[in-house]
Amino acid sequence: MTKMTRKSTLLILLMLIFKLADAQFTASADNLQKHVFALAADSMKGRGVNSPESFKAADYIIKQFESIGIKPYNGKFSHPFSFKAGVIRTYGNNIIGLIEGTDSILKNEYLVIGAHYDHVGFDVEDSTEIVFNGADDNASGVAGLIETARLLTTTKGKLKRSVLIIAFDAEETGLNGSSYIVNQKVIPVDNVKAMWSLDMIGMLKDNQALELKGSATMLDGNSFFEKIALKYGIVLKELGSTVENRTDTYPFGELGIPAFAPTTGTISPYHKPEDDADLLDYDGMATITSFLTECAVELSGQPEIIAVPALARKAENFGKPQVFSCGLRLGIGSNIQNYQDDFFQSKKQFSGHLGVYALLHLASRFYLQTSVSAEYLTAKTAGGNLRLYSIYTPLHLNFDLISPAKAAFGQHHIFLFAGGYHTYHFSGRYQGKEPNFTNQFEEKDYGVSYGILFQVRKVQFGFTANRGLANVFSQKDAGDVKNISSIFTLGYRF
Ligand SMILES: [Zn+2]
């Protein structure tokens, strides 16, 4: 037995003592199983977005909402939307139900409980359909959502804030359903105090714990969840203040709303055709659902739900370009010495550099980028091979082709830049010895440079062209020779 399992066994024993006395809710494993088997059936063909089977899944969810007796939000359960997946515009449909709170004031505030019901559809191999059933991902979460809604309707006045029950569509294509709800304010997002999204909750026994990323995005969140988890014999892990960005919590978190991601991880046959209903741990799902229902009731009655300062700050800066960033930068390319008098034709030689860069936002789409790098440059001169070790410092004015509003979801930029560079050669090799920087080679080079630079989240990559303006040789009779280099660059933001 490992240290971890010994610790969890002890915890579970302790928990069981508290549990039986205190747990308020008992979700039905049979209900959960029924929902998963319906949604992950082969006939649902993997619930690909905008497919006839995804309409069937939506109908199933709406029927459940109706039979439980929750209200359609704004008079209807279906809230269709369109979005772009790659180059194609397509359609999705979020299903939204409302359970009204009982407190005359708090009922105007909301908790959002969600789960995505779409999956990745099916493949065709040798004209046979291979269905990705998506039982754990995410029929399990939708089943938990429906069962949570059912339990919440039995609380008889205990629910103070209102709860929005949302089955998100188009999660697998890039969180499109949840992003639409948040960006288009389909629901009153300013009054949403906290949210969670159940995504893959069918493997509690195998995972031995419930992961709950984002638990600490709410003030005192960890102790709040730990206390209730104890009653249900649930071990929590992955607690913290990072909003999970691979599921529907992300758009809410970006807005500064405390967002939690309960999951039993990706240990099921994740995004494989084998993710089937008969593999899931329904008792575990029932425990998780009961636990989350009690969390919802408890939270709905708390006088205040406060986002931690870091989350609030992040939301404040949302959509604004980062003022300053820096990182590592590597360049690899070639250099050629341009003999303008034409008496010698040089060849392209290796050139590379490694250093740090800094990027400063000036105003609207303009940025200043500089770097300090150690450079290694080789050249074929008329007098033989030349190697130079140098310090290379470019300074560029960058213009962003992407407007700041569009770059919001992760700082994407396409920069066109132009400026200059300075190179100081501190050592080298020429004709078997140190080059003579006093009366043979110029110690400094400078010139103009320009190019294109892409930034995707933390990674920068691009192309820089440098054209020297200073002569390579300090000797007057050596001719007019200038460096021209072409460099591919790769950067990583700290
Ligand atoms: Zn999922």
Boltz pocket constraint, residues with backbone or C-beta under 6 A from the ligand:
constraints:
  - pocket:
      binder: B
      contacts: [[A, 116], [A, 118], [A, 137], [A, 138], [A, 171], [A, 199], [A, 200], [A, 246], [A, 247]]
      max_distance: 6.0
